[in-house]
């Protein structure tokens, strides 16, 4: 064994392997490989170690380095403790051992499995062992999913790390406690968003203030590492991190389970599930932001506002609508435009011309003054006579709206019941066909008809749910509005925070006399919580 080429001693350990004790530890693997190489006379040994990497795929840094050395014909032998250390993917592991390694004249040895590609007889059981290794991963993954699902249903948190702004209770790891150092930063992030600043602007602000990123803080405070950790740039906040904070209901004090999933045990890349599949447990820990602030931020996230050429966002962008075509209006601002002449124009008119809609031209200053006056007047009414104010608002709620909500609830219940019935029908039909009670042709004809009905229900149910929710949302929350009116009493100027706290939508009507400068024009302010 005097070859100058490398004897590659490959070690791998995944997080799941840790559950099996010390037998698979990197230290133990190294001892076994080192002893074997010494006893068998293999020289020029080199360790390649992947600690914390799954065996179901081969995207591992040390393995890729070893493969590069193999392709450069620097390696003569690859030795592992057993086949599972090389990989737990039946197809890929077999391809490496039987095709890729031989292509570069590399001998492979799995010590505990008595595999040595130099001797053909030792390889006969290798495909079955690879199959078992993959089955082991599948079975382990299934067990872990079942355990996690049981925990999720009980309301236990599944995440191993506490969200930014919280830390785990040392006496109860399932309980989140507010962290004094980072919770105020989370509050600021939401406040800046309410004030009209986008994720990129917020990230830039935190970076300029040299505030540690969430991953850098967790590493510095608790020694917790993360795939996105970069201690060379510890203040480098990115817009995506800000968006994750702004859209996370955990800051309302809720535990959210089953929000993310993976495609299979082979593909661990996470994806976000539809919201109706989330498990939400409310008020499990102290909230950092209020529901009101969270809702305003989510509304703003739906109407993402672009920065103009002045390097800032217009506070009204995403709120101003044409009263006729119900499309958002376009703002015209700029360094060369006199501030008093900055204006909004109908988007449809600007895009498709006067045949589609009219200009609905309105000065930004007019919107500012009208909306501020409206907020002042209605909040003053709410503070002056809260009981009378509540009675007037509630009288506006029509009997027709209540009747419509009841009708939609009844209709939705019937559709869901029918959808469940169809599932039962399908199962019975399949059993009847399997037992010969109906022919395959009869089964096909019936199943086609029922499939069409089920497909229609699949579309109709979420549409009806959305319509029902919008009707329910239109019911006034007068108490909430009165609370806000008492909180915001200093209304000398209109700030982005005040605007988005009180206003849901601003409708601009066309002038009563077009092309006349002083013609009357209606600006309607639609408030949050009251209708």
RADA-V219092 format. One record per residue. N is the residue number from 1. RES is the residue in three letters. OMEGA is omega as a letter, one per 30 degrees, with the letter a starting at -180 (* if undefined). Layout:
BEGIN
n->N res->RES omega->OMEGA
n->N res->RES omega->OMEGA
END
This chain:
BEGIN
n->1 res->UNK omega->a
n->2 res->UNK omega->a
n->3 res->UNK omega->l
n->4 res->UNK omega->a
n->5 res->UNK omega->a
n->6 res->UNK omega->l
n->7 res->UNK omega->a
n->8 res->UNK omega->l
n->9 res->UNK omega->a
n->10 res->UNK omega->l
n->11 res->UNK omega->l
n->12 res->UNK omega->l
n->13 res->UNK omega->l
n->14 res->UNK omega->l
n->15 res->UNK omega->l
n->16 res->UNK omega->l
n->17 res->UNK omega->l
n->18 res->UNK omega->a
n->19 res->UNK omega->a
n->20 res->UNK omega->l
n->21 res->UNK omega->a
n->22 res->UNK omega->a
n->23 res->UNK omega->a
n->24 res->UNK omega->a
n->25 res->UNK omega->l
n->26 res->UNK omega->l
n->27 res->UNK omega->a
n->28 res->UNK omega->l
n->29 res->UNK omega->a
n->30 res->UNK omega->l
n->31 res->UNK omega->a
n->32 res->UNK omega->a
n->33 res->UNK omega->a
n->34 res->UNK omega->l
n->35 res->UNK omega->a
n->36 res->UNK omega->a
n->37 res->UNK omega->a
n->38 res->UNK omega->a
n->39 res->UNK omega->a
n->40 res->UNK omega->l
n->41 res->UNK omega->l
n->42 res->UNK omega->a
n->43 res->UNK omega->l
n->44 res->UNK omega->a
n->45 res->UNK omega->l
n->46 res->UNK omega->l
n->47 res->UNK omega->l
n->48 res->UNK omega->a
n->49 res->UNK omega->l
n->50 res->UNK omega->a
n->51 res->UNK omega->l
n->52 res->UNK omega->a
n->53 res->UNK omega->a
n->54 res->UNK omega->l
n->55 res->UNK omega->a
n->56 res->UNK omega->l
n->57 res->UNK omega->a
n->58 res->UNK omega->l
n->59 res->UNK omega->a
n->60 res->UNK omega->a
n->61 res->UNK omega->a
n->62 res->UNK omega->l
n->63 res->UNK omega->l
n->64 res->UNK omega->l
n->65 res->UNK omega->l
n->66 res->UNK omega->l
n->67 res->UNK omega->l
n->68 res->UNK omega->l
n->69 res->UNK omega->l
n->70 res->UNK omega->a
n->71 res->UNK omega->l
n->72 res->UNK omega->l
n->73 res->UNK omega->l
n->74 res->UNK omega->a
n->75 res->UNK omega->l
n->76 res->UNK omega->a
n->77 res->UNK omega->l
n->78 res->UNK omega->a
n->79 res->UNK omega->l
n->80 res->UNK omega->l
n->81 res->UNK omega->l
n->82 res->UNK omega->a
n->83 res->UNK omega->a
n->84 res->UNK omega->l
n->85 res->UNK omega->l
n->86 res->UNK omega->l
n->87 res->UNK omega->l
n->88 res->UNK omega->l
n->89 res->UNK omega->a
n->90 res->UNK omega->a
n->91 res->UNK omega->a
n->92 res->UNK omega->l
n->93 res->UNK omega->l
n->94 res->UNK omega->a
n->95 res->UNK omega->l
n->96 res->UNK omega->a
n->97 res->UNK omega->a
n->98 res->UNK omega->a
n->99 res->UNK omega->a
n->100 res->UNK omega->a
n->101 res->UNK omega->l
n->102 res->UNK omega->l
n->103 res->UNK omega->a
n->104 res->UNK omega->l
n->105 res->UNK omega->l
n->106 res->UNK omega->l
n->107 res->UNK omega->a
n->108 res->UNK omega->l
n->109 res->UNK omega->l
n->110 res->UNK omega->a
n->111 res->UNK omega->a
n->112 res->UNK omega->a
n->113 res->UNK omega->l
n->114 res->UNK omega->l
n->115 res->UNK omega->l
n->116 res->UNK omega->a
n->117 res->UNK omega->l
n->118 res->UNK omega->a
n->119 res->UNK omega->a
n->120 res->UNK omega->a
n->121 res->UNK omega->a
n->122 res->UNK omega->a
n->123 res->UNK omega->a
n->124 res->UNK omega->a
n->125 res->UNK omega->a
n->126 res->UNK omega->l
n->127 res->UNK omega->a
n->128 res->UNK omega->l
n->129 res->UNK omega->l
n->130 res->UNK omega->l
n->131 res->UNK omega->l
n->132 res->UNK omega->l
n->133 res->UNK omega->l
n->134 res->UNK omega->l
n->135 res->UNK omega->l
n->136 res->UNK omega->l
n->137 res->UNK omega->l
n->138 res->UNK omega->a
n->139 res->UNK omega->l
n->140 res->UNK omega->l
n->141 res->UNK omega->l
n->142 res->UNK omega->a
n->143 res->UNK omega->l
n->144 res->UNK omega->l
n->145 res->UNK omega->a
n->146 res->UNK omega->l
n->147 res->UNK omega->l
n->148 res->UNK omega->l
n->149 res->UNK omega->l
n->150 res->UNK omega->l
n->151 res->UNK omega->a
n->152 res->UNK omega->a
n->153 res->UNK omega->l
n->154 res->UNK omega->l
n->155 res->UNK omega->l
n->156 res->UNK omega->l
n->157 res->UNK omega->a
n->158 res->UNK omega->a
n->159 res->UNK omega->a
n->160 res->UNK omega->a
n->161 res->UNK omega->l
n->162 res->UNK omega->l
n->163 res->UNK omega->l
n->164 res->UNK omega->a
n->165 res->UNK omega->a
n->166 res->UNK omega->l
n->167 res->UNK omega->a
n->168 res->UNK omega->l
n->169 res->UNK omega->a
n->170 res->UNK omega->a
n->171 res->UNK omega->l
n->172 res->UNK omega->a
n->173 res->UNK omega->l
n->174 res->UNK omega->a
n->175 res->UNK omega->l
n->176 res->UNK omega->l
n->177 res->UNK omega->a
n->178 res->UNK omega->l
n->179 res->UNK omega->a
n->180 res->UNK omega->a
n->181 res->UNK omega->a
n->182 res->UNK omega->l
n->183 res->UNK omega->l
n->184 res->UNK omega->l
n->185 res->UNK omega->l
n->186 res->UNK omega->l
n->187 res->UNK omega->l
n->188 res->UNK omega->l
n->189 res->UNK omega->l
n->190 res->UNK omega->a
n->191 res->UNK omega->l
n->192 res->UNK omega->l
n->193 res->UNK omega->l
n->194 res->UNK omega->a
n->195 res->UNK omega->l
n->196 res->UNK omega->a
n->197 res->UNK omega->a
n->198 res->UNK omega->a
n->199 res->UNK omega->a
n->200 res->UNK omega->l
n->201 res->UNK omega->l
n->202 res->UNK omega->l
n->203 res->UNK omega->l
n->204 res->UNK omega->l
n->205 res->UNK omega->a
n->206 res->UNK omega->l
n->207 res->UNK omega->a
n->208 res->UNK omega->a
n->209 res->UNK omega->l
n->210 res->UNK omega->l
n->211 res->UNK omega->a
n->212 res->UNK omega->l
n->213 res->UNK omega->a
n->214 res->UNK omega->a
n->215 res->UNK omega->l
n->216 res->UNK omega->l
n->217 res->UNK omega->a
n->218 res->UNK omega->a
n->219 res->UNK omega->a
n->220 res->UNK omega->a
n->221 res->UNK omega->a
n->222 res->UNK omega->a
n->223 res->UNK omega->a
n->224 res->UNK omega->l
n->225 res->UNK omega->a
n->226 res->UNK omega->a
n->227 res->UNK omega->a
n->228 res->UNK omega->a
n->229 res->UNK omega->l
n->230 res->UNK omega->a
n->231 res->UNK omega->l
n->232 res->UNK omega->l
n->233 res->UNK omega->a
n->234 res->UNK omega->a
n->235 res->UNK omega->a
n->236 res->UNK omega->l
n->237 res->UNK omega->l
n->238 res->UNK omega->a
n->239 res->UNK omega->a
n->240 res->UNK omega->l
n->241 res->UNK omega->l
n->242 res->UNK omega->a
n->243 res->UNK omega->l
n->244 res->UNK omega->l
n->245 res->UNK omega->a
n->246 res->UNK omega->a
n->247 res->UNK omega->a
n->248 res->UNK omega->a
n->249 res->UNK omega->l
n->250 res->UNK omega->a
n->251 res->UNK omega->l
n->252 res->UNK omega->a
n->253 res->UNK omega->a
n->254 res->UNK omega->l
n->255 res->UNK omega->a
n->256 res->UNK omega->l
n->257 res->UNK omega->l
n->258 res->UNK omega->l
n->259 res->UNK omega->a
n->260 res->UNK omega->l
n->261 res->UNK omega->l
n->262 res->UNK omega->a
n->263 res->UNK omega->l
n->264 res->UNK omega->l
n->265 res->UNK omega->l
n->266 res->UNK omega->a
n->267 res->UNK omega->a
n->268 res->UNK omega->a
n->269 res->UNK omega->a
n->270 res->UNK omega->l
n->271 res->UNK omega->a
n->272 res->UNK omega->l
n->273 res->UNK omega->l
n->274 res->UNK omega->a
n->275 res->UNK omega->a
n->276 res->UNK omega->l
n->277 res->UNK omega->l
n->278 res->UNK omega->l
n->279 res->UNK omega->a
n->280 res->UNK omega->l
n->281 res->UNK omega->a
n->282 res->UNK omega->l
n->283 res->UNK omega->l
n->284 res->UNK omega->l
n->285 res->UNK omega->a
n->286 res->UNK omega->a
n->287 res->UNK omega->l
n->288 res->UNK omega->l
n->289 res->UNK omega->l
n->290 res->UNK omega->l
n->291 res->UNK omega->a
n->292 res->UNK omega->l
n->293 res->UNK omega->l
n->294 res->UNK omega->a
n->295 res->UNK omega->l
n->296 res->UNK omega->l
n->297 res->UNK omega->a
n->298 res->UNK omega->l
n->299 res->UNK omega->l
n->300 res->UNK omega->l
n->301 res->UNK omega->l
n->302 res->UNK omega->l
n->303 res->UNK omega->a
n->304 res->UNK omega->a
n->305 res->UNK omega->l
n->306 res->UNK omega->l
n->307 res->UNK omega->l
n->308 res->UNK omega->a
n->309 res->UNK omega->l
n->310 res->UNK omega->l
n->311 res->UNK omega->l
n->312 res->UNK omega->l
n->313 res->UNK omega->l
n->314 res->UNK omega->a
n->315 res->UNK omega->a
n->316 res->UNK omega->a
n->317 res->UNK omega->a
n->318 res->UNK omega->l
n->319 res->UNK omega->a
n->320 res->UNK omega->a
n->321 res->UNK omega->l
n->322 res->UNK omega->a
n->323 res->UNK omega->a
n->324 res->UNK omega->a
n->325 res->UNK omega->l
n->326 res->UNK omega->l
n->327 res->UNK omega->l
n->328 res->UNK omega->a
n->329 res->UNK omega->a
n->330 res->UNK omega->l
n->331 res->UNK omega->l
n->332 res->UNK omega->l
n->333 res->UNK omega->l
n->334 res->UNK omega->a
n->335 res->UNK omega->a
n->336 res->UNK omega->a
n->337 res->UNK omega->l
n->338 res->UNK omega->a
n->339 res->UNK omega->a
n->340 res->UNK omega->a
n->341 res->UNK omega->l
n->342 res->UNK omega->a
n->343 res->UNK omega->l
n->344 res->UNK omega->l
n->345 res->UNK omega->l
n->346 res->UNK omega->a
n->347 res->UNK omega->a
n->348 res->UNK omega->l
n->349 res->UNK omega->a
n->350 res->UNK omega->a
n->351 res->UNK omega->a
n->352 res->UNK omega->l
n->353 res->UNK omega->a
n->354 res->UNK omega->l
n->355 res->UNK omega->a
n->356 res->UNK omega->a
n->357 res->UNK omega->l
n->358 res->UNK omega->a
n->359 res->UNK omega->a
n->360 res->UNK omega->a
n->361 res->UNK omega->l
n->362 res->UNK omega->l
n->363 res->UNK omega->l
n->364 res->UNK omega->a
n->365 res->UNK omega->l
n->366 res->UNK omega->l
n->367 res->UNK omega->a
n->368 res->UNK omega->a
n->369 res->UNK omega->a
n->370 res->UNK omega->a
n->371 res->UNK omega->l
n->372 res->UNK omega->l
n->373 res->UNK omega->a
n->374 res->UNK omega->l
n->375 res->UNK omega->l
n->376 res->UNK omega->a
n->377 res->UNK omega->a
n->378 res->UNK omega->l
n->379 res->UNK omega->l
n->380 res->UNK omega->l
n->381 res->UNK omega->a
n->382 res->UNK omega->a
n->383 res->UNK omega->a
n->384 res->UNK omega->a
n->385 res->UNK omega->a
n->386 res->UNK omega->a
n->387 res->UNK omega->l
n->388 res->UNK omega->l
n->389 res->UNK omega->a
n->390 res->UNK omega->a
n->391 res->UNK omega->a
n->392 res->UNK omega->a
n->393 res->UNK omega->a
n->394 res->UNK omega->l
n->395 res->UNK omega->l
n->396 res->UNK omega->a
n->397 res->UNK omega->a
n->398 res->UNK omega->l
n->399 res->UNK omega->l
n->400 res->UNK omega->a
n->401 res->UNK omega->l
n->402 res->UNK omega->l
n->403 res->UNK omega->l
n->404 res->UNK omega->l
n->405 res->UNK omega->l
n->406 res->UNK omega->l
n->407 res->UNK omega->a
n->408 res->UNK omega->l
n->409 res->UNK omega->l
n->410 res->UNK omega->a
n->411 res->UNK omega->a
n->412 res->UNK omega->l
n->413 res->UNK omega->l
n->414 res->UNK omega->a
n->415 res->UNK omega->l
n->416 res->UNK omega->l
n->417 res->UNK omega->l
n->418 res->UNK omega->l
n->419 res->UNK omega->l
n->420 res->UNK omega->l
n->421 res->UNK omega->a
n->422 res->UNK omega->l
n->423 res->UNK omega->l
n->424 res->UNK omega->l
n->425 res->UNK omega->l
n->426 res->UNK omega->a
n->427 res->UNK omega->l
n->428 res->UNK omega->l
n->429 res->UNK omega->a
n->430 res->UNK omega->l
n->431 res->UNK omega->l
n->432 res->UNK omega->l
n->433 res->UNK omega->a
n->434 res->UNK omega->a
n->435 res->UNK omega->l
n->436 res->UNK omega->l
n->437 res->UNK omega->l
n->438 res->UNK omega->l
n->439 res->UNK omega->l
n->440 res->UNK omega->l
n->441 res->UNK omega->l
n->442 res->UNK omega->l
n->443 res->UNK omega->a
n->444 res->UNK omega->a
n->445 res->UNK omega->a
n->446 res->UNK omega->a
n->447 res->UNK omega->l
n->448 res->UNK omega->a
n->449 res->UNK omega->a
n->450 res->UNK omega->l
n->451 res->UNK omega->l
n->452 res->UNK omega->a
n->453 res->UNK omega->a
n->454 res->UNK omega->l
n->455 res->UNK omega->l
n->456 res->UNK omega->l
n->457 res->UNK omega->l
n->458 res->UNK omega->l
n->459 res->UNK omega->a
n->460 res->UNK omega->a
n->461 res->UNK omega->l
n->462 res->UNK omega->l
n->463 res->UNK omega->l
n->464 res->UNK omega->l
n->465 res->UNK omega->a
n->466 res->UNK omega->l
n->467 res->UNK omega->l
n->468 res->UNK omega->l
n->469 res->UNK omega->l
n->470 res->UNK omega->l
n->471 res->UNK omega->l
n->472 res->UNK omega->l
n->473 res->UNK omega->a
n->474 res->UNK omega->l
n->475 res->UNK omega->a
n->476 res->UNK omega->l
n->477 res->UNK omega->a
n->478 res->UNK omega->a
n->479 res->UNK omega->l
n->480 res->UNK omega->a
n->481 res->UNK omega->l
n->482 res->UNK omega->l
n->483 res->UNK omega->l
n->484 res->UNK omega->l
n->485 res->UNK omega->l
n->486 res->UNK omega->l
n->487 res->UNK omega->a
n->488 res->UNK omega->a
n->489 res->UNK omega->a
n->490 res->UNK omega->a
n->491 res->UNK omega->l
n->492 res->UNK omega->l
n->493 res->UNK omega->l
n->494 res->UNK omega->l
n->495 res->UNK omega->l
n->496 res->UNK omega->a
n->497 res->UNK omega->l
n->498 res->UNK omega->a
n->499 res->UNK omega->a
n->500 res->UNK omega->l
n->501 res->UNK omega->a
n->502 res->UNK omega->a
n->503 res->UNK omega->l
n->504 res->UNK omega->a
n->505 res->UNK omega->l
n->506 res->UNK omega->a
n->507 res->UNK omega->a
n->508 res->UNK omega->l
n->509 res->UNK omega->l
n->510 res->UNK omega->l
n->511 res->UNK omega->l
n->512 res->UNK omega->l
n->513 res->UNK omega->a
n->514 res->UNK omega->l
n->515 res->UNK omega->l
n->516 res->UNK omega->a
n->517 res->UNK omega->a
n->518 res->UNK omega->a
n->519 res->UNK omega->a
n->520 res->UNK omega->a
n->521 res->UNK omega->a
n->522 res->UNK omega->l
n->523 res->UNK omega->a
n->524 res->UNK omega->l
n->525 res->UNK omega->l
n->526 res->UNK omega->a
n->527 res->UNK omega->l
n->528 res->UNK omega->l
n->529 res->UNK omega->l
n->530 res->UNK omega->a
n->531 res->UNK omega->*
END
